[in-house]
Amino acid sequence: MNVTKNIGILNALIRITIGLTILSWSTAKMVKFPWRDSYLFIAICGAMKVAEGIVRFCPATALFERYQEMEQEQAAPDFSDGEMNTDIGQVLPYNPS
């Protein structure tokens, strides 16, 4: 899997800010209630958001983009053989004239 930047700089800064906020809140709660495991999970999620902002790569966005590309490849007609495919599922644009 090729890891390329798929989020913008403003989105990355927002992710870093929110991630550090979540991370600091959850670590403060872990100091007060060390027996609760939910704060550890929240801290890991906050750290993941900080890492996404620093690297500027979001796996969820990458999966969504890959899904969109697959949908476009399935929907695109194949005219490589020179003939038009007349599929029943092909929808023509509406022309009111």
C-alpha positions, 0 to 999 in steps of 0.5 A: 500500500502506497502511503501518500498524503491524502489530507490537507494542511488545515485538516492535519492541523485540526487533527493534531489539535484535537488529538492532543486535546483528547490525549491530554484529557485522557491521560489526566483522567488516567492519573485520577482513575488508573483502574479504568481501561476506557481512558487508555483506549481514548488515549490511543485514539487521540494519539492516532489522530495526532499521528494522522495529522503529522503524517497527513495520511488517514487510512479511513480516507484512503479506504473511501477513495479506493472504494470510490475508484472501484465504483467508477471502474465498475460503472465506466463502459468499456469501449476498447473493442470499438463497439458500444455495449448496450447494457440494460443497466446503463442509464442515459441522461434526461433530455427534455427537448 
